[in-house]
Amino acid sequence: MSSHRTYSFLGPAGTFTEAALDQVPEARGQARKPVNNVTEGLLEVLDGRSHAAMIAIENSIEGGVSTTQDALATLPGLQIVGEYMVNVDFVLVTAPGNSLGDVPVIAAHPVAYAQCQIWLNAHLPQHTHVPAASNASAAIGILDGSLPAQAAITAPGVTKHHHLEVVAEHIGDTANALTRFVLVTRTTVPPPPTGADKTSLIVELPEERPGALQDLLEQFSSRGINLSLLESRPIGDRFGRYRFVIDADGHIHDERMADALLGIRRFSPRVVYLGSYPRADQHVVHYPERYADEVFVEARDWLRGRLTGKPDIA
């Protein structure tokens, strides 16, 4: 069987998404396929044209990427198998021969543009903005004339692929900003637990009533599980209906996590299990002893003994 694989990423070459894909050891030397948006990348995976897709899911400034969250909620058969962090460092580029003074219009992806407002207002207060599908496509657009702009906000890596001049560096509003990316495949067996893992879910509330969200959160808190992400997204069928995007510390193979997932499945009309996978920061998750796996196993064994009539030995 051939080991050849194709990996989709938000293109063209030189995007932050490709920088995230560079971190995947098994993707090195394999084919890469640039796509125009998150949904296209995920459909490539579902249709078997790509083995996996690298997509942005969260930014340390803007929070969750809503288009990614909504796509994962509505496209069944996908699973996250890894996460990767990329430092978001923006530069302003122009075609060769231009300068900062020749820039009335700037092309940029809307998320990138929103993260450079302080620098732009200080250095180019009269500029206007033209949206682009990606940071790299913004740069290409000023070269080939497909975008009516003289400069582009982009990732530094784009200059490796295109003849552009950097007229300003480090123009982001926040130093050390990060974007979190996830590698998505078709549904598969979760990677084995490492002790430094994360489990991602999308959960719908059963009904709009007081305490419904608290009931959901108690499935985790009563088992000592920390949530590193909790965001709401409208389901869209009517007002007042929301799904919650959740990242929980731990792995589905952990007894406490498995127990919490069973509770959520009984509680929620729809649960999308997005995967259990190693954390990018490799931070080992520690729990108090009362939430250790052995405690859950012993409790189930105790109950099984009561059901089968075995004596309860102190």
ROLO-634862 format. One record per residue: x negated, z, y of N, C-alpha, C in turn. Coordinates in steps of 0.05 Angstrom, whole numbers, plus 5000, padded with zeros to 4 digits. Example, Ala and Ser with C-alpha at 12.3 -4.5 7.8 and 13.67 -1.06 7.14 Angstrom:
2
n.c1|n.c3|n.c2|ca.c1|ca.c3|ca.c2|c.c1|c.c3|c.c2
4736|5156|4886|4754|5156|4910|4736|5156|4934
4743|5142|4955|4727|5143|4979|4742|5157|5001
***
This chain:
314
n.c1|n.c3|n.c2|ca.c1|ca.c3|ca.c2|c.c1|c.c3|c.c2
4983|5000|4976|5000|5000|5000|4982|5000|5025
4989|4983|5045|4973|4981|5069|4975|5006|5086
4952|5013|5098|4952|5037|5116|4956|5029|5145
4961|5003|5149|4965|4993|5177|4991|5005|5189
4988|5016|5213|5011|5028|5227|5012|5018|5255
5036|5018|5267|5040|5011|5295|5052|5036|5309
5040|5041|5333|5050|5064|5349|5060|5053|5376
5084|5060|5383|5096|5052|5408|5089|5072|5430
5086|5062|5454|5082|5080|5477|5092|5066|5502
5098|5082|5523|5108|5071|5548|5085|5055|5561
5089|5029|5563|5068|5012|5573|5071|5005|5602
5053|4988|5611|5031|4975|5597|5007|4993|5594
4984|4981|5586|4960|4998|5581|4952|5013|5606
4943|5037|5602|4933|5054|5624|4952|5075|5633
4975|5079|5619|4993|5100|5627|4984|5127|5616
4997|5148|5626|4992|5175|5616|5001|5177|5587
5022|5161|5580|5031|5162|5552|5010|5151|5533
4996|5130|5541|4974|5120|5525|4952|5140|5523
4947|5156|5544|4927|5177|5543|4935|5198|5523
4960|5204|5520|4969|5222|5500|4965|5211|5472
4971|5185|5469|4967|5172|5443|4938|5172|5435
4920|5171|5454|4891|5173|5448|4883|5198|5434
4900|5219|5437|4894|5245|5424|4902|5247|5395
4916|5227|5385|4926|5227|5357|4905|5215|5339
4892|5231|5322|4870|5221|5305|4879|5198|5287
4903|5201|5275|4912|5180|5256|4921|5154|5269
4923|5154|5296|4930|5130|5310|4906|5113|5318
4882|5125|5316|4858|5110|5324|4853|5087|5305
4848|5064|5317|4843|5040|5302|4869|5026|5292
4892|5037|5298|4917|5026|5290|4929|5009|5313
4949|4993|5307|4962|4976|5328|4978|4993|5348
4977|4985|5373|4993|4998|5394|5012|4978|5406
5036|4987|5411|5057|4969|5421|5069|4981|5446
5063|4969|5470|5075|4980|5494|5105|4973|5496
5121|4992|5505|5150|4988|5508|5158|4995|5537
5182|4987|5544|5191|4990|5572|5203|5017|5578
5213|5031|5558|5226|5057|5563|5228|5073|5537
5236|5098|5540|5237|5116|5517|5255|5106|5495
5279|5098|5503|5299|5089|5482|5288|5066|5466
5275|5047|5480|5264|5024|5465|5243|5034|5445
5226|5052|5453|5206|5063|5435|5218|5076|5411
5239|5092|5415|5252|5106|5392|5266|5087|5374
5279|5066|5385|5292|5046|5369|5272|5031|5352
5248|5026|5363|5227|5013|5347|5221|5030|5322
5221|5056|5325|5216|5074|5302|5239|5073|5282
5263|5075|5292|5286|5075|5275|5289|5049|5259
5282|5027|5272|5284|5000|5259|5260|4994|5241
5240|5012|5241|5217|5008|5224|5196|4990|5235
5199|4982|5260|5178|4964|5273|5154|4980|5282
5157|5006|5286|5135|5024|5293|5136|5048|5274
5113|5058|5267|5111|5083|5251|5119|5107|5268
5112|5107|5293|5117|5130|5310|5117|5121|5339
5129|5137|5357|5129|5132|5385|5120|5157|5400
5103|5153|5420|5094|5174|5437|5112|5174|5463
5125|5197|5468|5143|5198|5491|5139|5223|5507
5143|5222|5533|5141|5246|5550|5167|5262|5547
5164|5288|5545|5188|5305|5541|5190|5327|5562
5168|5335|5575|5169|5357|5594|5146|5355|5613
5151|5362|5638|5130|5362|5659|5129|5390|5671
5105|5400|5676|5102|5427|5687|5113|5429|5715
5118|5407|5729|5130|5407|5756|5160|5401|5756
5167|5380|5742|5194|5370|5742|5212|5381|5720
5200|5395|5700|5215|5405|5678|5220|5384|5656
5242|5387|5641|5248|5369|5620|5253|5341|5629
5245|5321|5613|5251|5293|5619|5278|5287|5607
5298|5284|5625|5326|5282|5616|5331|5257|5599
5318|5235|5605|5323|5211|5589|5313|5214|5561
5291|5229|5557|5281|5234|5530|5300|5254|5516
5308|5275|5529|5326|5295|5517|5352|5282|5508
5363|5265|5525|5389|5252|5518|5385|5232|5495
5363|5218|5495|5359|5199|5473|5356|5213|5447
5340|5235|5446|5337|5250|5421|5363|5263|5412
5381|5269|5431|5406|5281|5424|5426|5261|5412
5422|5236|5418|5443|5216|5411|5433|5195|5391
5407|5195|5384|5396|5177|5364|5389|5192|5339
5406|5192|5319|5400|5208|5294|5377|5195|5278
5364|5212|5262|5344|5202|5244|5316|5203|5255
5311|5220|5276|5284|5222|5288|5274|5250|5285
5247|5253|5286|5236|5279|5283|5209|5280|5298
5204|5303|5312|5179|5307|5325|5159|5318|5305
5135|5306|5305|5114|5316|5286|5089|5326|5300
5088|5325|5327|5066|5335|5341|5070|5334|5371
5056|5352|5386|5057|5351|5415|5029|5350|5427
5028|5339|5451|5002|5333|5464|5005|5337|5494
4985|5349|5506|4985|5354|5535|4966|5335|5549
4975|5325|5572|4958|5308|5589|4958|5318|5617
4934|5321|5628|4932|5329|5656|4941|5306|5674
4959|5311|5692|4971|5291|5709|4956|5290|5736
4938|5271|5738|4921|5268|5762|4926|5240|5773
4939|5238|5796|4947|5212|5807|4926|5201|5827
4924|5175|5827|4908|5161|5847|4925|5140|5861
4917|5132|5884|4930|5110|5899|4912|5086|5897
4922|5063|5887|4906|5039|5884|4918|5016|5900
4901|4997|5907|4909|4973|5920|4895|4949|5907
4904|4925|5915|4890|4901|5906|4863|4901|5921
4843|4888|5909|4816|4887|5922|4818|4876|5951
4803|4889|5969|4803|4880|5997|4821|4894|6015
4840|4910|6004|4859|4925|6021|4847|4953|6026
4859|4966|6046|4851|4993|6053|4876|5010|6056
4871|5036|6061|4894|5054|6064|4911|5047|6088
4899|5035|6108|4914|5027|6132|4932|5003|6127
4929|4989|6105|4945|4965|6099|4968|4971|6080
4978|4996|6081|4998|5004|6060|5024|5014|6074
5043|4996|6079|5069|5005|6088|5089|5011|6065
5084|4999|6042|5102|5002|6019|5086|5011|5994
5096|5031|5980|5083|5041|5957|5101|5038|5932
5089|5028|5911|5104|5026|5885|5096|5049|5868
5116|5061|5854|5110|5085|5837|5134|5090|5820
5128|5101|5796|5150|5112|5779|5162|5135|5795
5189|5139|5794|5202|5160|5811|5191|5188|5805
5184|5194|5780|5173|5221|5775|5146|5225|5788
5129|5204|5786|5103|5206|5798|5105|5208|5829
5123|5192|5840|5127|5192|5869|5136|5220|5879
5153|5232|5863|5163|5259|5872|5141|5280|5871
5120|5276|5856|5099|5295|5853|5076|5291|5873
5079|5271|5891|5058|5265|5911|5068|5267|5940
5089|5281|5944|5102|5280|5971|5085|5293|5993
5071|5315|5986|5055|5328|6007|5033|5309|6017
5018|5297|5999|4997|5279|6007|5008|5254|6022
5030|5243|6012|5041|5219|6025|5051|5225|6053
5064|5248|6056|5074|5255|6083|5052|5261|6103
5029|5270|6092|5006|5276|6110|4991|5251|6117
4988|5232|6098|4971|5209|6103|4985|5183|6108
5010|5180|6097|5025|5155|6101|5054|5163|6108
5059|5176|6130|5086|5186|6136|5107|5165|6140
5099|5140|6146|5118|5119|6152|5123|5100|6128
5112|5107|6105|5114|5088|6083|5142|5088|6071
5148|5067|6056|5172|5066|6040|5165|5063|6010
5184|5069|5993|5179|5071|5964|5194|5049|5949
5180|5036|5930|5192|5017|5912|5190|5028|5883
5212|5034|5870|5210|5046|5842|5198|5026|5823
5183|5037|5803|5172|5020|5781|5178|5033|5755
5178|5018|5733|5185|5028|5707|5165|5047|5696
5139|5044|5704|5118|5062|5696|5097|5062|5717
5078|5081|5715|5056|5081|5735|5038|5056|5732
5033|5048|5707|5017|5024|5703|5031|4998|5712
5057|4997|5707|5071|4973|5716|5072|4971|5747
5071|4995|5760|5070|4995|5789|5044|4982|5798
5022|4989|5785|4996|4978|5792|4995|4948|5787
5006|4939|5764|5006|4911|5758|5024|4895|5777
5046|4908|5786|5064|4895|5804|5052|4888|5831
5033|4905|5841|5021|4898|5866|4999|4877|5863
4989|4873|5838|4969|4852|5833|4982|4825|5830
5004|4824|5815|5016|4798|5809|5039|4790|5829
5045|4809|5847|5065|4803|5867|5094|4807|5859
5098|4818|5835|5125|4823|5825|5138|4846|5839
5123|4863|5852|5134|4885|5868|5126|4882|5897
5145|4885|5916|5138|4882|5944|5125|4906|5956
5100|4912|5946|5086|4935|5955|5056|4928|5957
5042|4944|5973|5013|4939|5977|4996|4960|5962
5008|4982|5953|4993|5002|5938|5011|5014|5916
4998|5027|5897|5013|5039|5875|5002|5067|5869
5020|5085|5862|5011|5111|5851|5009|5108|5821
4987|5115|5809|4983|5110|5781|4963|5130|5769
4959|5127|5743|4939|5144|5729|4911|5132|5734
4891|5149|5734|4863|5138|5739|4855|5117|5718
4865|5120|5693|4857|5102|5671|4865|5073|5675
4884|5067|5693|4893|5040|5696|4871|5022|5707
4851|5033|5721|4830|5017|5732|4811|5006|5710
4813|5017|5686|4797|5007|5663|4808|4980|5653
4833|4975|5659|4847|4951|5648|4852|4930|5670
4851|4937|5695|4859|4919|5716|4840|4922|5740
4835|4899|5754|4817|4899|5777|4831|4910|5801
4829|4936|5805|4842|4950|5827|4822|4968|5842
4828|4973|5866|4811|4991|5882|4825|5017|5887
4811|5039|5882|4822|5066|5887|4817|5073|5916
4838|5077|5932|4835|5084|5960|4840|5114|5965
4850|5128|5945|4854|5157|5948|4856|5169|5920
4842|5192|5916|4842|5206|5891|4856|5233|5893
4865|5244|5871|4876|5271|5869|4899|5275|5890
4918|5257|5889|4939|5258|5910|4964|5273|5901
4964|5284|5877|4986|5300|5868|4989|5326|5883
5014|5335|5886|5019|5360|5901|5008|5385|5888
5006|5385|5862|4999|5409|5847|4975|5403|5829
4953|5418|5834|4930|5415|5817|4936|5425|5788
4924|5413|5769|4927|5421|5741|4955|5417|5730
4971|5399|5742|4997|5393|5731|4994|5380|5704
5013|5386|5686|5011|5376|5659|5037|5363|5651
5035|5342|5634|5059|5330|5622|5056|5334|5592
5077|5343|5580|5078|5347|5551|5090|5323|5538
5076|5312|5518|5085|5289|5503|5090|5297|5474
5108|5283|5461|5113|5288|5432|5111|5262|5417
5101|5264|5392|5100|5241|5374|5124|5242|5356
5140|5221|5356|5165|5220|5341|5164|5199|5319
5173|5208|5295|5175|5189|5272|5204|5190|5262
5209|5175|5242|5235|5178|5228|5235|5205|5213
5258|5215|5207|5261|5241|5194|5243|5242|5170
5228|5264|5168|5209|5267|5146|5206|5297|5140
5189|5304|5121|5183|5332|5115|5167|5343|5138
5174|5367|5148|5158|5378|5170|5129|5383|5162
5111|5380|5180|5083|5388|5174|5082|5417|5166
5063|5425|5149|5061|5453|5140|5056|5471|5163
5065|5496|5162|5060|5515|5184|5031|5521|5187
5023|5525|5213|4996|5532|5219|4993|5560|5230
5016|5573|5236|5015|5599|5250|5017|5596|5280
5012|5571|5290|5014|5565|5318|5033|5541|5321
5059|5547|5317|5078|5525|5314|5102|5528|5334
5116|5507|5336|5140|5506|5353|5162|5491|5338
5187|5500|5342|5210|5487|5331|5228|5478|5353
5236|5453|5353|5253|5442|5374|5281|5435|5363
5301|5442|5379|5329|5437|5371|5345|5428|5395
5367|5415|5389|5388|5410|5409|5414|5421|5398
5427|5439|5413|5450|5454|5402|5473|5452|5422
5496|5446|5411|5521|5446|5428|5535|5472|5425
5547|5482|5447|5563|5505|5446|5591|5498|5434
5602|5517|5419|5628|5510|5405|5651|5507|5425
5650|5522|5447|5672|5521|5466|5663|5533|5492
5677|5527|5513|5671|5539|5540|5686|5565|5542
5671|5587|5540|5683|5614|5541|5662|5634|5550
5670|5656|5561|5650|5677|5569|5634|5686|5545
5608|5688|5548|5591|5698|5526|5582|5678|5506
5591|5653|5508|5584|5633|5487|5553|5629|5487
5541|5626|5510|5512|5622|5511|5497|5647|5501
5508|5670|5508|5495|5695|5498|5496|5696|5467
5518|5687|5456|5520|5687|5426|5499|5668|5414
5494|5646|5428|5474|5628|5418|5446|5640|5420
5440|5652|5443|5413|5664|5447|5408|5687|5429
5429|5702|5421|5426|5725|5403|5417|5716|5376
5422|5691|5368|5412|5682|5342|5382|5683|5341
5369|5680|5364|5340|5681|5366|5330|5710|5372
5342|5722|5392|5332|5748|5401|5335|5769|5379
5356|5768|5363|5360|5788|5342|5340|5785|5319
5326|5762|5319|5305|5758|5299|5277|5757|5311
5275|5765|5336|5249|5768|5349|5236|5741|5355
5251|5720|5359|5240|5694|5365|5241|5688|5394
5218|5681|5406|5216|5675|5434|5223|5645|5439
5237|5640|5461|5243|5612|5468|5225|5604|5491
5210|5583|5488|5192|5573|5509|5206|5552|5526
5229|5542|5518|5244|5522|5533|5273|5526|5528
5290|5527|5549|5319|5527|5546|5330|5511|5570
5340|5488|5565|5351|5471|5586|5378|5460|5577
5396|5457|5596|5423|5447|5590|5425|5418|5599
5440|5402|5584|5445|5374|5590|5475|5369|5585
5489|5355|5603|5517|5349|5599|5521|5331|5575
5541|5338|5558|5547|5321|5535|5559|5294|5544
5575|5295|5565|5585|5271|5577|5613|5263|5571
5626|5277|5551|5653|5269|5544|5673|5281|5564
5667|5304|5576|5684|5315|5597|5668|5337|5612
5679|5346|5634|5665|5367|5650|5665|5393|5634
5643|5408|5638|5642|5434|5626|5631|5435|5597
5623|5412|5587|5612|5410|5560|5582|5405|5561
5567|5423|5549|5537|5421|5551|5524|5424|5524
5502|5411|5521|5484|5416|5499|5459|5429|5510
5445|5445|5493|5421|5459|5502|5397|5450|5486
5377|5443|5501|5351|5435|5490|5334|5460|5487
5324|5465|5463|5311|5491|5457|5284|5486|5444
5264|5499|5453|5238|5502|5439|5235|5531|5432
5231|5537|5407|5229|5564|5397|5201|5567|5383
5189|5590|5388|5163|5596|5376|5166|5601|5346
5152|5586|5330|5153|5589|5301|5160|5564|5286
5161|5566|5260|5164|5543|5242|5188|5546|5224
5200|5525|5216|5224|5526|5199|5218|5540|5172
5193|5540|5164|5185|5554|5139|5183|5584|5143
5182|5593|5168|5182|5622|5173|5210|5633|5166
5210|5656|5152|5236|5667|5144|5254|5673|5168
5242|5684|5189|5258|5691|5213|5270|5666|5226
5255|5644|5227|5265|5619|5238|5287|5607|5221
5282|5606|5195|5302|5595|5176|5328|5611|5179
5326|5638|5181|5350|5654|5184|5364|5648|5210
5349|5644|5232|5361|5637|5257|5375|5610|5256
5363|5591|5243|5375|5564|5241|5401|5565|5225
5402|5581|5204|5427|5585|5189|5448|5596|5207
5441|5616|5223|5461|5628|5241|5471|5608|5262
5453|5592|5273|5461|5572|5293|5479|5551|5280
5472|5543|5255|5488|5523|5242|5516|5533|5237
5519|5558|5231|5546|5570|5228|5561|5572|5255
5545|5574|5276|5556|5580|5303|5564|5555|5318
5547|5534|5315|5550|5510|5332|5563|5487|5317
5580|5471|5331|5592|5448|5318|5572|5425|5314
5549|5426|5328|5529|5404|5324|5501|5415|5331
5484|5414|5311|5456|5422|5314|5438|5398|5307
5421|5391|5325|5401|5370|5320|5374|5383|5316
5364|5383|5292|5337|5394|5286|5317|5372|5293
5300|5377|5313|5281|5357|5322|5254|5360|5309
5249|5383|5296|5224|5385|5282|5210|5411|5286
5192|5418|5268|5173|5440|5271|5146|5428|5269
5128|5435|5287|5103|5421|5290|5082|5439|5304
5056|5433|5301|5036|5449|5314|5038|5448|5344
5034|5472|5357|5033|5473|5386|5007|5460|5396
5009|5447|5419|4986|5434|5431|4965|5454|5439
4974|5478|5449|4955|5498|5458|4943|5515|5436
4953|5510|5411|4943|5525|5387|4946|5555|5390
4965|5564|5406|4970|5592|5410|4984|5604|5385
4971|5623|5372|4983|5635|5348|5006|5653|5356
5028|5650|5342|5052|5666|5348|5050|5692|5332
5052|5715|5346|5051|5741|5333|5079|5754|5336
5087|5768|5315|5113|5781|5315|5109|5811|5308
5127|5828|5318|5127|5856|5308|5133|5857|5278
5123|5878|5265|5126|5880|5236|5155|5878|5226
5174|5887|5243|5202|5887|5233|5213|5859|5231
5198|5839|5242|5207|5811|5239|5189|5795|5221
5172|5809|5205|5154|5795|5187|5170|5781|5165
5159|5760|5153|5173|5745|5132|5181|5764|5109
5163|5782|5102|5168|5800|5079|5193|5817|5083
5199|5824|5109|5223|5840|5114|5248|5825|5108
5249|5799|5115|5272|5782|5110|5275|5778|5080
5253|5773|5066|5254|5769|5037|5264|5794|5023
5254|5817|5031|5262|5842|5018|5292|5847|5023
5301|5841|5047|5330|5846|5052|5348|5828|5035
5339|5803|5031|5355|5785|5014|5354|5794|4985
5330|5803|4976|5328|5813|4949|5346|5838|4945
5346|5855|4965|5363|5879|4963|5392|5872|4960
5401|5853|4977|5429|5844|4975|5435|5831|4948
5417|5815|4938|5421|5803|4912|5424|5824|4890
5408|5845|4893|5410|5867|4873|5437|5880|4874
5448|5884|4898|5475|5896|4900|5496|5878|4888
5493|5852|4891|5513|5833|4880|5512|5831|4850
5489|5836|4839|5485|5833|4810|5487|5860|4795
5492|5882|4810|5496|5908|4798|5470|5922|4790
5448|5914|4800|5423|5928|4795|5422|5954|4809
5409|5975|4798|5407|6001|4812|5390|5998|4837
5398|6012|4858|5384|6012|4883|5362|6033|4882
5337|6025|4877|5315|6044|4873|5302|6049|4900
5301|6074|4908|5289|6081|4934|5259|6076|4935
***
